[in-house]
């Protein structure tokens, strides 16, 4: 049976030559590749034509025993299966051809040089390949550690590669993403086109295009901030960047797409903006208190007096409208003054479960009239919270009222309490209409209302109270399914009181 060409046959090699031919032969080997390749060839011994001490190494770098002739070398090393002749002298080659046993292969000088160059190139290719694999692995590990979603597509937007962040969000493998269009994964909420002032809150430009669609159409870089609601109904803000990558000819060959979650940064910016608005409201409220309330009091007083004296029905109706609108304006003024007034610097202690029970007893009739089922899910043995009970009651009443208004056709209203890692929480959840994504960042702003009535200070007041108490507010909502607002309140800690000094 013919031996396979792929079969690996171990060779034991002896080198035959003289010092004048062996030195450049060895230098060729060392210059083309790595000296350690010699150890991989199976070199056994060296036979020199000129004078040499038998058995001593040729040099420190070529640690081989040396013999005075090739026959002596073969006698001492019968396992040699190949000899390499380095001089190229025809008489030596002829002597080897006629004298070597059939089990020993002869490689002449020219063939040996060729194979050495080939071997050296192969070794260099392997080294380059290992270095490339190392660099590729390092780059992949670095990119996979980034929290940003990074995707590489072709010029049409078909996914070529992506990092771990995108796969973790989607819950799929890379094979399920490769070859599919990026718009399947970088989805946008349903929203109308922009208003001609650049990108709107939906992340679309004035032509109604997302950054991806704009980059695919113009083949230029594009970016925008996109609102995104996760499966739990939480609002996220994502900054999307699309960078075209060109080839040597200047044509776009691929697109680099990056998505970064900037929710925390956006929240800080919104808080700063709200703080600036609150400062303006505080200054404005002082002016309103001095300049508007006194004339309003006079208008209301004289209107009430005229109303008592009026006989004509039309006059009574008009005066009644003036009185009613004066009262409404006075209520708005009180809300503004209350909102601008800071919360107590030294809050009391509140029992959250008691507040929920008393408040829901008070609101029970309203729930029943609207066909709403109230559900209390209260955790026992939770600590008191560091807050004025009246402020917590006010927050809960505002949340319950908002929930009732969100369920005009009935539903379920759930109020929960519990203890987290560092806060006591109170949660109000409804099954109402929910809040549209584009309105999430506005619901806590002063004077913003989706109902068309009221002052729009309910949620803004709740947020201000919680901020002053050292707590936080969290809102999640899914349009058509409902809204959940959670208040995180600081617990009353069991700190040892200082002993009185006598």
Secondary structure, DSSP 8 states (H G I E B T S, - for coil): ----TT------EEEEE-HHHHHHHHHHHHHHS-TTHHHHHTEEEEEESS---TTSBS-SSS--EEESSHHHHHHH-TT--EEEE-S--HHHHHHHHHHS-TTSEEE-HHHHHHHHHHHHHHHHHHHHHHHHHHHHHHHHHHHHH-SSEEEEEETTSBEEEE-HHHHHHHT--HHHHTTSBGGGTS---------SSS--TTS--TTS--HHHHHHHH-S-EEEEEEEE-TTS-EEEEEEEEEEEE-TTS-EEEEEEEEEE-HHHHHHHHHHHHHHHHHHHHHHHHHHHHHTHHHHHHHHHHHHHHHHH--SHHHHHHHHHHHHHHHHHHHHHHHHHHHHS---SS--EE-HHHHHHHHHHHHHHHHHHTTEEEEEE--SS---EES-HHHHHHHHHHHHHHHHHT-TT-EEEEEEEEE-SSEEEEEEEE-S----GGGTTTTTSTT--SSSSS-S-HHHHHHHHHHHHT-EEEEEEETTTEEEEEEEEEB-----------
